[in-house]
Amino acid sequence: MLAVSSLDNSNSEIDAISLEELKSSFNGTLIDQTHPEYEDRRRVWNSLIDKRPALIAVCSGQSDVVAAVNFARKHSVLLSIRGGGHNVSGSALCDNGLTIDLSEMRSVRVNPGSNTVHVQGGATLADVDRETQIFGLATTTGNVSETGIAGLTLGGGFGNLRRKYGLSIDNLVSIDIVTADGRVLHACEGENSDLFWAVRGGGGNFGVVTSFEFRLFPLGPEVYFASQFFSIDQASTVCRRWRDFMESASEDISSLGFFWTIPKILAFPKELHGQRVFLYGALHAGTATQGEAELAPLRDIGEPVLDLSSMGPYCSWQSGFDAFFTPGAIYKNIYAYWKSLYLSGITDEHIDELVETAKNLPSDQCLIAIWHLGGAMARVAEESTAFGKRNAPYMLSYDSCWTEPDLSESIIAWTRKQVKQAERYASGGLYLNFPGVDENTEEQVRAAYGKNFDRLADVKRKYDPANLYRVNQNIRPQM
Ligand SMILES: Cc1cc2nc3c(=O)[nH]c(=O)nc-3n(C[C@H](O)[C@H](O)[C@H](O)COP(=O)(O)OP(=O)(O)OC[C@H]3O[C@@H](n4cnc5c(N)ncnc54)[C@H](O)[C@@H]3O)c2cc1C
């Protein structure tokens, strides 16, 4: 017998015969709460999340996914999908339900003849970048290489190539997906095009994506990346200059500005440990020599306390910030609450406010990120993919992290307050891949999708009328 949560919120029990049926059709590993791997398998990136699924189905291939989906539907069991396990909200897991875990499905196959790549649904960004770079090719992924390609892409996908090549979804050619009725569908512009439209931004609402096909572009292996750190006293001036540079920069350059605290680790000079800083990272998506020339004026915006700019392998830059975000690398546990909002611009007044806030960050791991947007990602018409808001010039993201669980309540409250205060500069909507924790409300989801929301709810009704895929930023089926 297995005690589970049902889709109607009641508790129920699955009998031994039904469990045997699942086991006999499953090739991967089924992990219940007595299994020795259970504690490891239920851990996700954010240590704040403490959910206990009744069963974790570690799939070895597409047929396992079909078996698990059919089991969940037949027995009306609450279901969640785990890709890379990085969503701060912890939506990879569900209490007392069935978690479909794709972390063993990570193969990446490059098709150099057509400049495309097929990626399984449990791959990380590192898997994709590593395999594509052998061929001097790349697609838009994200900035921390252990993140799952699935959750990142289905939510949009903001990476270091966004201004030149768009969001991850803008380079998606096709997917294979297991829908709620257990069918395996292929979706692309010419086939199941409504589903293909919906998954490009609609998250895990429409099924388990077992394979993604992405378009690739020539890049690297050597590129130029600029990154300088400035003392917080210079931050007001330097942040304005960074903004001004980026507003007239070529679309080859994608950049982020951060307010942060330099960690007390050997990788940084001792005299900088614990210093509050403004820093930027900027990748040039052309040749390394072009990049060096085009980024030279940015490297002149102030007197950095540290300059990490150089030519180097694209994969190294893509994983350059990993250590700060990998539990066990510097910090044993990382507790996190991340929330974003789009800005209609970034004024001098707002910069000054951010600098004051940055002087008083509630932990040394808290980060405020200013994402400069625009370029290719903004040129795609808003209704041509489900992804909501594309044309804001900036996104502000409060990436609050801490290492002591006692701080959770106060830092979450602090972050919510900051986000509220920043709303007066906002253009509306938020990036659902930075959704906060326990904030899966219809209001938030509607705000993110804007005018695409009703069409999404329609597609949801067609492919998942019973809302089997609900542990996510949920789009309820249109009735
Ligand atoms: C350290 C860190 C750095 C980040 N950097 C970036 C960045 O640079 N750019 C950016 O855009 N985002 C970034 N993010 C946010 C990230 O895109 C989201 O957290 C995303 O959801 C992570 O995907 P995942 O597969 O790892 O997550 P999971 O937690 O495994 O999944 C999140 C949700 O995605 C859905 N899902 C996952 N896999 C599948 C699948 N195969 N089929 C269907 N649905 C699925 C499910 O609904 C699931 O609940 C970052 C997050 C972290 C923690």
The ligand as an ORCA input file, in Angstrom:
! r2SCAN-3c Opt
* xyz 0 1
  C      21.198     29.148     -9.568
  C      20.123     29.486    -10.570
  C      20.439     30.209    -11.703
  C      19.466     30.527    -12.647
  N      19.807     31.244    -13.755
  C      18.880     31.501    -14.700
  C      19.234     32.170    -15.903
  O      20.373     32.565    -16.110
  N      18.257     32.386    -16.820
  C      16.972     31.976    -16.631
  O      16.140     32.177    -17.519
  N      16.614     31.344    -15.500
  C      17.526     31.101    -14.536
  N      17.171     30.443    -13.392
  C      15.770     30.088    -13.185
  C      15.478     28.746    -13.861
  O      15.280     28.950    -15.242
  C      14.201     28.126    -13.289
  O      14.385     27.923    -11.926
  C      13.837     26.818    -13.967
  O      12.547     26.425    -13.571
  C      14.817     25.731    -13.635
  O      14.582     24.579    -14.394
  P      14.862     23.133    -13.777
  O      14.518     22.140    -14.807
  O      16.210     23.120    -13.172
  O      13.818     23.177    -12.608
  P      12.795     22.138    -11.883
  O      12.727     22.676    -10.523
  O      13.290     20.749    -12.079
  O      11.525     22.341    -12.708
  C      10.770     23.524    -12.604
  C       9.440     23.313    -13.269
  O       9.635     23.184    -14.670
  C       8.763     22.213    -15.195
  N       9.577     21.150    -15.804
  C      10.832     20.786    -15.506
  N      11.238     19.825    -16.337
  C      10.222     19.582    -17.181
  C      10.027     18.728    -18.291
  N      11.005     17.924    -18.737
  N       8.826     18.727    -18.912
  C       7.850     19.549    -18.507
  N       7.975     20.387    -17.472
  C       9.152     20.415    -16.827
  C       7.912     21.702    -14.064
  O       6.710     22.420    -14.033
  C       8.730     22.043    -12.849
  O       7.930     22.289    -11.727
  C      18.127     30.119    -12.420
  C      17.797     29.418    -11.258
  C      18.780     29.099    -10.339
  C      18.420     28.385     -9.077
*
